[in-house]
Amino acid sequence: MNTNRMSALEIRKKGLEALAQALGPVGMVRFLQQFGSNKGDYTEEREKLLEGITMDDVWAQVQQNRQNNQSGT
Protein backbone atom coordinates (compact mmCIF):
# COMPACT_ATOMS: atom_id res chain seq x y z
CA MET A 1 0.00 0.00 0.00
CA ASN A 2 1.50 3.31 -1.06
CA THR A 3 0.31 5.87 1.47
CA ASN A 4 2.18 8.64 -0.37
CA ARG A 5 -0.55 8.59 -2.99
CA MET A 6 -3.49 8.37 -0.61
CA SER A 7 -5.55 11.38 0.40
CA ALA A 8 -5.84 12.34 4.06
CA LEU A 9 -9.40 11.00 4.02
CA GLU A 10 -8.26 7.63 2.61
CA ILE A 11 -5.51 7.36 5.23
CA ARG A 12 -7.98 8.19 7.99
CA LYS A 13 -10.42 5.56 6.71
CA LYS A 14 -7.72 2.88 6.49
CA GLY A 15 -6.44 3.83 9.94
CA LEU A 16 -9.89 3.54 11.50
CA GLU A 17 -10.41 0.19 9.77
CA ALA A 18 -7.08 -1.06 11.16
CA LEU A 19 -7.96 0.13 14.66
CA ALA A 20 -11.38 -1.50 14.52
CA GLN A 21 -9.88 -4.76 13.30
CA ALA A 22 -7.11 -4.77 15.92
CA LEU A 23 -9.10 -3.49 18.91
CA GLY A 24 -12.74 -4.09 18.06
CA PRO A 25 -15.26 -1.26 17.94
CA VAL A 26 -15.27 -0.55 21.69
CA GLY A 27 -11.48 -0.63 21.93
CA MET A 28 -11.21 1.66 18.91
CA VAL A 29 -13.53 4.21 20.54
CA ARG A 30 -11.64 4.03 23.82
CA PHE A 31 -8.37 4.55 21.96
CA LEU A 32 -9.70 7.54 20.04
CA GLN A 33 -11.14 9.09 23.21
CA GLN A 34 -7.61 9.42 24.55
CA PHE A 35 -6.95 12.08 21.94
CA GLY A 36 -10.26 13.92 22.17
CA SER A 37 -9.70 15.91 25.32
CA ASN A 38 -6.70 17.97 26.23
CA LYS A 39 -7.02 17.34 29.93
CA GLY A 40 -4.32 15.97 32.14
CA ASP A 41 -0.55 15.97 31.95
CA TYR A 42 0.72 13.79 29.12
CA THR A 43 4.28 13.74 30.44
CA GLU A 44 3.22 12.66 33.92
CA GLU A 45 0.84 10.01 32.56
CA ARG A 46 3.49 8.69 30.19
CA GLU A 47 6.07 8.44 32.97
CA LYS A 48 3.63 6.50 35.15
CA LEU A 49 2.65 4.23 32.27
CA LEU A 50 6.25 3.46 31.34
CA GLU A 51 7.64 3.31 34.86
CA GLY A 52 9.93 0.33 35.23
CA ILE A 53 9.85 -0.56 31.51
CA THR A 54 13.26 -0.79 29.90
CA MET A 55 14.27 -0.78 26.25
CA ASP A 56 15.06 -4.48 26.68
CA ASP A 57 11.42 -5.00 27.73
CA VAL A 58 10.21 -3.10 24.66
CA TRP A 59 12.50 -5.08 22.35
CA ALA A 60 11.39 -8.39 23.87
CA GLN A 61 7.74 -7.41 23.25
CA VAL A 62 8.53 -6.44 19.65
CA GLN A 63 10.16 -9.83 19.08
CA GLN A 64 7.22 -11.63 20.71
CA ASN A 65 4.75 -9.73 18.51
CA ARG A 66 6.76 -10.61 15.41
CA GLN A 67 6.76 -14.29 16.39
CA ASN A 68 3.01 -14.20 16.98
CA ASN A 69 2.41 -12.53 13.62
CA GLN A 70 4.55 -15.08 11.81
CA SER A 71 2.77 -18.00 13.44
CA GLY A 72 -0.63 -16.57 12.61
CA THR A 73 -1.82 -15.87 16.15
C-alpha positions as CSV (number, residue, x, y, z in Angstrom):
1,M,0.0,0.0,0.0
2,N,1.5,3.3,-1.1
3,T,0.3,5.9,1.5
4,N,2.2,8.6,-0.4
5,R,-0.6,8.6,-3.0
6,M,-3.5,8.4,-0.6
7,S,-5.5,11.4,0.4
8,A,-5.8,12.3,4.1
9,L,-9.4,11.0,4.0
10,E,-8.3,7.6,2.6
11,I,-5.5,7.4,5.2
12,R,-8.0,8.2,8.0
13,K,-10.4,5.6,6.7
14,K,-7.7,2.9,6.5
15,G,-6.4,3.8,9.9
16,L,-9.9,3.5,11.5
17,E,-10.4,0.2,9.8
18,A,-7.1,-1.1,11.2
19,L,-8.0,0.1,14.7
20,A,-11.4,-1.5,14.5
21,Q,-9.9,-4.8,13.3
22,A,-7.1,-4.8,15.9
23,L,-9.1,-3.5,18.9
24,G,-12.7,-4.1,18.1
25,P,-15.3,-1.3,17.9
26,V,-15.3,-0.5,21.7
27,G,-11.5,-0.6,21.9
28,M,-11.2,1.7,18.9
29,V,-13.5,4.2,20.5
30,R,-11.6,4.0,23.8
31,F,-8.4,4.5,22.0
32,L,-9.7,7.5,20.0
33,Q,-11.1,9.1,23.2
34,Q,-7.6,9.4,24.5
35,F,-7.0,12.1,21.9
36,G,-10.3,13.9,22.2
37,S,-9.7,15.9,25.3
38,N,-6.7,18.0,26.2
39,K,-7.0,17.3,29.9
40,G,-4.3,16.0,32.1
41,D,-0.6,16.0,32.0
42,Y,0.7,13.8,29.1
43,T,4.3,13.7,30.4
44,E,3.2,12.7,33.9
45,E,0.8,10.0,32.6
46,R,3.5,8.7,30.2
47,E,6.1,8.4,33.0
48,K,3.6,6.5,35.1
49,L,2.6,4.2,32.3
50,L,6.2,3.5,31.3
51,E,7.6,3.3,34.9
52,G,9.9,0.3,35.2
53,I,9.8,-0.6,31.5
54,T,13.3,-0.8,29.9
55,M,14.3,-0.8,26.3
56,D,15.1,-4.5,26.7
57,D,11.4,-5.0,27.7
58,V,10.2,-3.1,24.7
59,W,12.5,-5.1,22.3
60,A,11.4,-8.4,23.9
61,Q,7.7,-7.4,23.2
62,V,8.5,-6.4,19.7
63,Q,10.2,-9.8,19.1
64,Q,7.2,-11.6,20.7
65,N,4.7,-9.7,18.5
66,R,6.8,-10.6,15.4
67,Q,6.8,-14.3,16.4
68,N,3.0,-14.2,17.0
69,N,2.4,-12.5,13.6
70,Q,4.5,-15.1,11.8
71,S,2.8,-18.0,13.4
72,G,-0.6,-16.6,12.6
73,T,-1.8,-15.9,16.2
